[in-house]
Amino acid sequence: MDVSDNFKETLKKITKKEDLNNILWMSESNTRLQKKHYDKIKIGLFNVPCGGFGDIIVTKTFHDYLKEWYPSANVSICTTGPQKYQQLGLKNTKIFKMVRKDGSTWDDGECSGYHELKLVNKSVKFDIMIVIPIINYVFNIKKFKKLIPYANVFNTFSVSEYNGEFPPYTFPIGVGKGQLGLLFNRFPTKQQNLIKGPYALVYIQPSPAWGVHSKYCFLSYLEMICKNYHQKHSNFQIVIPNWIYETLDENYNFMKETKKIIMKYYGRFSIVSSDKEKYILDENNKNGELVLRADILPQKREIFISLMKDSVKDILVTGDQSLTDIISCCKQKRVWYQIAPWKKGLAENLHIHLPNKHYGTYKTSCGTLKSLDTEIDWKNFMKNYDFRIHGKKRMDSILVAHSRYKENNIYQKIAEEIESSRYLETAKNKINKILY
C-alpha cells in the first residue's frame, strides 16, 4: 500500500531533521477529523511528578481536554504518583503506576527518567503515548523505548512546560511565536469561609537559588498594596505562605524592611502565625491595622481558587498553573508575577503579548508604585493563546495520522529510519528508497 501524496509533498518541504518526527501528522493537518479516527483509541498520558502539584495539574487538565474532545477514546494516566491524582479528585480514569526498575521507593520515584522506570501492570498497551510535561531535558525517544518498547516517533508525542527551553516538542505550550497557548480550564470551586475581605493574596515560593529575589518580590508587592489600599481599607489583611512568616521570624533585616513599609501607612502591624496565634509587631499613632495571615495557606485547589476570587484586584503569584488559574477564573484581576529564573521566557513573552510593561523586569513584575494605570486585556489574550483552540487542531491531526499509521505498515518502517538517522539528508534518502 502506498503512502499519501500529502506525505510525499510534506517530505519535500521539510528542512529540519527534528521536523521529520512530525511529518505524519503535518501531512494530515488539513484532513477533517471523524469519529472513526478516535473511537476506542487508547491514549496514555505519561507523567513523572517533580516537586509540587504543578505538573500533576497540567497532566490532569490535558487529560480533561482529551476526554471532552474525544468522548469515546480511552484516556489513561501512567505516573509514579497516582495518589496525587486521587487527591485532585480524578475519577473514572485508569491510573497505572510506574516504579523504579532498581526497586527504590524513595520519594515515589519523583523526577526519575523514563528509562529508569517500569509499569507495574505489564500487560497494558496504548495506541498513542503523550509525555507531559518535558522539563529540563530534550525528550529522547530511545530512552522512552526502555519503558515502552513499541514507542516510536509516529505514536509518541511530547508536551513542554510553558515556554519550555528544551525543544523540540509536539505540543509547545506557552505564549509567543510557535506556542500553542495556555491550558485554561473550567473547574469546580468551593466557597471559602476562612477569611473575610478585604484581603490581598500572595502565593510565591522561596528557593536557595533565588531566595533574595523572593523577599524583594514580596516587599515590592507589599509597598504597592499598602500605598494603593490604605485609604480605601484602613483595616486590611494579606494572606501569605508560611515561609514568609518563618523568614520574618528568622531574618532581622527582612522584618525591619517589612515594618518600615507597613508603618508608613498603618497604625498597627500584626501577624497571625500558622498556629493561629495573633502577634502585634509594631504600633504608632496612625489609624488602621494591617495583618499578615500565615494561617490560611496551603489549601485544596477548589478552596484556593475561591480565595483568589474573593481577594482584592491585585494578586501576586508564581508558577505556570497559578497564573493560568487566575486568568481562567478571574479576568478582572491585576496579576503580579514572581519570575523564576527558569521562567524568564514565559515572563518575557507575557510582557510582549499581553502587553504588560511591568513583566519586563524582575524589579517591577511583583508590584510597582506606578501600577494604577495597569489594565490587562485578558479577554483578547485568551483568544490568541487558548490551547483549547490551537492544541485541539494539532491533536486532531495526530489522531487522523494515527489512523493512517495503523492502516499502512510502511509508516512503521519510515519511523525506524527516522530514529536511526542522525542527519536530515540521510533520513530523506532512506525514506525515498522506501517510497519509490
LINMO-V361794 format. One line per field, one symbol per residue. ss: DSSP state (a for helix, b for strand, c for the rest). psi: psi as a letter, one per 40 degrees, with the letter a starting at -180 (. if undefined). burial: 1 if it has 16 or more other ideal C-beta (glycine too) atoms within 10 Angstrom, else 0. Layout:
ss: ???
psi: ???
burial: ???
//
This chain:
ss: ccccaaaaaaaaacccaaaaaaaaaaacccccccaaaccccbbbbbbccccccaaaaaaaaaaaaaaaaccccbbbbbbccaaaaaacccccccbbbbbbcccccaaaaccccaaabbbccccccccbbbbbbbccccccaaaacccccccccccbbbbbccccccccccbccbccccccbbccccccccccccccccbbbbbcccccccaaaaaaaaaaaaaaaaaaacccccbbbbbccaaaaaaaaacaaaaaaaaaaacccccbbbbbcccccbbbbbbcccccbbbbbcccccccaaaaaaaaaacccbbbbbcaaaaaaaaaaccccbbbbbccaaaaaaaaaaaaacccaaaacaaaaccccccccccccaaaaaaacbaaaaaaaaaaaaaaaaaaaaaccaaaaaaaaaaacccaaaaaaaaaaaac
psi: hiiiddddddddehehddeddeddddeedehhhidddeheihhhhhhhighaeddddddddddddddddgdeihhihhiegddddddefhifhhhhhiihdeehehffeieiideeiihdgeehiidhhhhhihheihhhdddddddgdeiaeeehiihiihfiegiiidghiahaheieaigiihiiihhifdiiiiiihhgiiiiddfddddddddddddddddddedddgdhiihhiidddddddddhdddddddddddeddiehhihhideehhhhdiiaeiiihhhhheediiiidddddddddeiidhihiiiddddddddddgeeihhihhhideedddddddddedihdeeeiddedeiiefedehhhgdddddddfhdddddddddddddddddddddheddddddddddehdidddddddddddd.
burial: 0010011001100100100111111111101010001100101111111100111111111111110011001111111111011001010000111111000000011001010110100000011111111110001010011111001111111111111100011111111000111111100000010010001111111100010011111111111111111100100111111011101100000110110011101111111110000000000000001111111110001011111111110111111111111111110011111111001011111110110101110101111100100001010011001111011101111111111110010110011011101001001101100000
//
